[in-house]
Amino acid sequence: MATASDPLPPENTDAGALVRLLLLETIGPLESSYNRDESLKAMRLMRQVVENRLRTPARYMAAGATSEQDIVRLGNQFAGFRDYPTLPGLLAGKLAKLVSESARYPAVATFIRDAIEVVSAPTSGAASTTVAAWRTTGRGAPGRNFRLIGNYQGNSFYEVVPVPPLKTTHRKATGHFRPHKAH
């Protein structure tokens, strides 16, 4: 349960894992480029990425995942969260600073409340049901079949673009066919 000294949900819950992921992946008020509206949009998109990956885990190299924590913990999903709830020193320090500064700075307390509210809201209110990934802005798409949705608070968000099937051209005389790539 959250307290005044630690306003975050318990770390061993799905909500706790998601809130920590959002706080650590989104530019916050301790950084000069912070924009609350964009921060909320980024958090909503991140939440939807996790939900979308949970709906079809095998598609995102997460076969067997049954909870948000499973998605967050997979080493190939989010940097630094492989051993969650244990976080690497840099991430643990950033999180501790946010929690401690929330008592002194109303903007930090609001940032934390925003993350908790995004995680607590029904997913139907999320920004995009097609969003499948995010990366640090400038790092490029996670693969060839990803299309940029937008850039928010230092992160680029992507949706999966369906790969068109190969067309086939039949040869009547031999009964053989040869693949023909769609243009």
C-alpha positions as CSV (number, residue, x, y, z in Angstrom):
1,M,0.0,0.0,0.0
2,A,1.2,3.5,-0.9
3,T,2.4,5.8,2.0
4,A,3.4,9.4,2.2
5,S,7.1,8.4,2.1
6,D,6.5,5.9,-0.7
7,P,3.5,6.8,-2.9
8,L,4.0,3.9,-5.3
9,P,1.9,0.8,-5.5
10,P,3.7,-2.3,-4.0
11,E,6.5,-3.4,-6.3
12,N,5.3,-7.1,-6.4
13,T,2.0,-6.1,-8.1
14,D,1.2,-5.5,-11.8
15,A,0.3,-1.9,-10.9
16,G,3.6,-1.5,-9.1
17,A,5.6,-2.8,-12.0
18,L,3.8,-0.7,-14.6
19,V,4.0,2.5,-12.5
20,R,7.7,2.1,-12.1
21,L,8.2,1.3,-15.8
22,L,6.2,4.5,-16.8
23,L,8.1,6.7,-14.3
24,L,11.5,5.5,-15.5
25,E,10.7,5.5,-19.2
26,T,9.1,8.9,-19.4
27,I,10.8,12.3,-19.1
28,G,9.7,13.8,-15.7
29,P,9.6,17.2,-14.1
30,L,13.1,17.0,-12.9
31,E,14.2,17.2,-16.5
32,S,14.1,20.5,-18.5
33,S,12.2,19.1,-21.5
34,Y,9.3,17.9,-19.4
35,N,5.8,18.6,-20.7
36,R,2.9,17.2,-18.7
37,D,0.5,16.7,-21.6
38,E,3.1,14.8,-23.6
39,S,4.2,12.9,-20.6
40,L,0.6,11.7,-20.1
41,K,0.3,10.7,-23.7
42,A,3.6,8.8,-23.6
43,M,2.5,7.0,-20.4
44,R,-0.8,6.0,-22.0
45,L,1.0,4.7,-25.1
46,M,3.4,2.7,-22.9
47,R,0.6,1.2,-20.9
48,Q,-1.1,0.2,-24.2
49,V,2.1,-1.4,-25.5
50,V,2.2,-3.6,-22.4
51,E,-1.5,-4.5,-22.7
52,N,-1.1,-5.3,-26.5
53,R,1.9,-7.5,-25.9
54,L,0.0,-9.3,-23.1
55,R,-2.9,-10.0,-25.5
56,T,-0.6,-11.7,-28.0
57,P,2.6,-12.5,-26.2
58,A,4.1,-14.9,-28.7
59,R,4.0,-12.2,-31.4
60,Y,6.4,-10.1,-29.2
61,M,8.8,-12.8,-28.1
62,A,6.9,-13.1,-24.8
63,A,5.3,-16.5,-25.1
64,G,3.9,-17.7,-21.8
65,A,3.4,-14.3,-20.3
66,T,0.2,-14.1,-18.3
67,S,0.5,-10.8,-16.5
68,E,1.8,-7.3,-17.0
69,Q,4.7,-8.1,-14.6
70,D,5.7,-11.0,-17.0
71,I,5.8,-8.6,-19.9
72,V,7.8,-6.0,-17.9
73,R,10.3,-8.6,-16.7
74,L,11.2,-10.1,-20.0
75,G,14.7,-9.1,-20.7
76,N,14.1,-8.5,-24.4
77,Q,11.2,-6.1,-23.7
78,F,12.3,-3.1,-21.5
79,A,16.0,-2.3,-20.7
80,G,16.8,-2.7,-17.0
81,F,13.7,-4.6,-16.0
82,R,14.9,-8.2,-16.6
83,D,15.4,-8.8,-12.9
84,Y,12.4,-6.7,-11.7
85,P,11.6,-5.9,-8.9
86,T,15.4,-5.5,-8.6
87,L,16.4,-2.5,-10.7
88,P,20.0,-1.6,-11.9
89,G,21.6,1.1,-9.8
90,L,21.0,3.9,-12.2
91,L,17.3,3.2,-12.5
92,A,16.9,2.5,-8.8
93,G,18.6,5.8,-8.0
94,K,16.3,7.7,-10.4
95,L,13.2,6.1,-8.9
96,A,14.4,6.9,-5.4
97,K,15.0,10.5,-6.3
98,L,11.5,10.8,-7.8
99,V,9.9,9.4,-4.7
100,S,12.0,11.6,-2.3
101,E,11.5,14.8,-4.4
102,S,7.7,14.2,-4.6
103,A,7.4,15.5,-1.0
104,R,9.2,18.7,-1.9
105,Y,8.0,19.4,-5.5
106,P,4.3,19.4,-6.4
107,A,5.2,18.7,-10.0
108,V,7.0,15.5,-9.1
109,A,4.1,14.4,-6.9
110,T,1.7,15.1,-9.8
111,F,3.9,13.1,-12.2
112,I,3.8,10.1,-9.9
113,R,0.0,10.5,-9.5
114,D,-0.3,10.7,-13.3
115,A,1.5,7.4,-13.7
116,I,-0.7,5.7,-11.0
117,E,-3.8,7.1,-12.7
118,V,-2.7,5.9,-16.2
119,V,-2.1,2.4,-14.7
120,S,-5.4,2.4,-12.8
121,A,-7.6,3.6,-15.8
122,P,-9.4,1.1,-18.0
123,T,-7.3,0.3,-21.1
124,S,-10.2,1.3,-23.3
125,G,-9.2,4.9,-22.6
126,A,-5.7,4.3,-23.9
127,A,-4.3,6.5,-26.7
128,S,-3.8,3.8,-29.4
129,T,-4.8,0.1,-29.6
130,T,-2.3,-0.5,-32.4
131,V,0.8,0.7,-30.6
132,A,3.3,-2.2,-30.3
133,A,6.6,-0.7,-29.3
134,W,8.6,2.3,-28.2
135,R,12.2,3.2,-28.4
136,T,14.3,6.2,-27.3
137,T,13.8,8.9,-30.0
138,G,16.5,8.8,-32.6
139,R,17.2,5.1,-32.2
140,G,15.1,4.1,-35.2
141,A,12.3,1.6,-35.5
142,P,12.6,-1.8,-33.8
143,G,12.2,-3.6,-37.1
144,R,11.3,-3.2,-40.8
145,N,7.6,-3.8,-40.2
146,F,7.1,-1.0,-37.7
147,R,5.7,2.4,-38.6
148,L,6.1,5.5,-36.4
149,I,3.0,6.8,-34.7
150,G,4.6,9.7,-32.9
151,N,7.4,11.1,-30.6
152,Y,6.5,12.1,-27.1
153,Q,8.9,13.0,-24.2
154,G,12.0,11.4,-25.7
155,N,10.3,8.2,-26.9
156,S,9.2,7.2,-30.4
157,F,6.1,5.0,-30.6
158,Y,5.5,2.4,-33.3
159,E,2.7,0.2,-34.7
160,V,3.2,-3.0,-36.6
161,V,2.6,-2.8,-40.3
162,P,1.3,-6.1,-41.8
163,V,3.7,-7.7,-44.2
164,P,1.9,-8.3,-47.5
165,P,1.8,-11.9,-48.6
166,L,3.9,-13.1,-51.6
167,K,1.9,-13.2,-54.8
168,T,2.3,-16.2,-57.0
169,T,2.5,-16.4,-60.8
170,H,1.4,-19.7,-62.3
171,R,2.8,-21.2,-65.5
172,K,0.1,-23.1,-67.3
173,A,2.4,-25.2,-69.4
174,T,4.5,-26.8,-66.6
175,G,2.3,-26.4,-63.6
176,H,5.1,-24.8,-61.7
177,F,4.8,-21.4,-60.0
178,R,7.3,-18.8,-59.1
179,P,7.0,-16.4,-56.2
180,H,6.4,-12.8,-57.2
181,K,7.1,-10.1,-54.7
182,A,4.5,-7.4,-54.2
183,H,5.6,-3.9,-55.0
